[in-house]
Amino acid sequence: MRSWSAPDIAPLPGTGGPLRVHDTATGRIRETAPGPRAGMYVCGITPYDAAHLGHAFTYLTFDLVNRVWRDAGHEVDYVQNTTDIDDPLLERAQATGVDWRDLAHREIDVFRGDMAALRVIPPTSYVGVVESVDLISALAERIRAAGAAYDLDGDLYFSAAEAPKFGEVGGLEHEEMLTLFGERGGDPGRAGKRGPLDWLLWRAERPGEPAWDSPLGRGRPGWHIECSAIALDRLGPGFDLNGGGSDLVFPHHEMGAAETRCVTGGPGAHHHVHVGMVGLDGEKMSKSRGNLVFVSKLREEGVEPAVIRTAMLAHHYRSPWEWTGAELPVARARVERWRAATARGSAPDATPLLSAVRAALAEDLDSPAALAAIDAWAEAALTEGGTDTGAPALARATLDTLLGVRL
Ligand code: ZN
């Protein structure tokens, strides 16, 4: 599937250091160790609605990973899916009288526009589920052949009891897993399942629902297996980083890791990275709560994408935070101050600034520390001046290349 247009990226002098980032599976900040080509998979949207700020915060976080790796000299193979067939999409299409394909295409287009406006580096592979049905059903078939799946009235389920390291990603207790599974699209209470945490790999055709032919019969893929199949196909059995919002730790990434382990012996990714939720009015921003702030809406209102991006980067990716009316004016003032500082003919040497931003991002993507370093440099430039005529351009390039904020 077509990705979105890539921002041009200014070269920076020197190279950055290795990225250390928090890994959910071990609970520690660990160094990533990609080869010449780093591999990253990030779960994409289900396109029944536009991207809200919670989504944008997730994709900005992995955009920082992408930028830090590139700055350290790696090529980055970045794969993102889009769940262009699933229950919520069909339900919304039905409720609004729109064809599910038209709804998906429309919302994917809005998403592409949002990501391009925010200067998010596009995936090298942007992959839809509909175009991947064959490779997804092939993985389900391999899992069945391995003896880890069973049939229930024509549907195929993964038996959690057959997953030798189940719990390796989230480290959650059984009761907690049960609760989350029920809250996040699972069916712990379905009669006939061998275990309540068993999950759907392939859903047999239902009347009035789209379905595809496969060795498993006509039907469509379950949610978790789409990502494990696409990641395995595009990145291979062991890649550097798997990412998404913290609401994907369980069940989505736990079950994906179990599927991958079933056929490869490993969990897929070396690092599991999760992003904190963005709230509004004391609640997690989510479609079911209806308290969404859309990136596209802010853009329509004339909010500059660099300001949206700066507002988000003011928060550390692992901290849940609240979007309030104060976010935008603070970010706007910041961007204006940076513009004023970099518009001068000369300023204090920006080489230490570049080093400080590199160091902050390399240590668990500490974007608030990176922004604080830029604030300090801008403050010095505006109050004390400086004699380095190359400094304003270097400061602008640092912001653009490492943080994606073009002044
Ligand atoms: Zn996923």
Residues whose N, C-alpha, C, O or C-beta is under 5 A from the ligand:
A	BS01	ZN	C43 C227
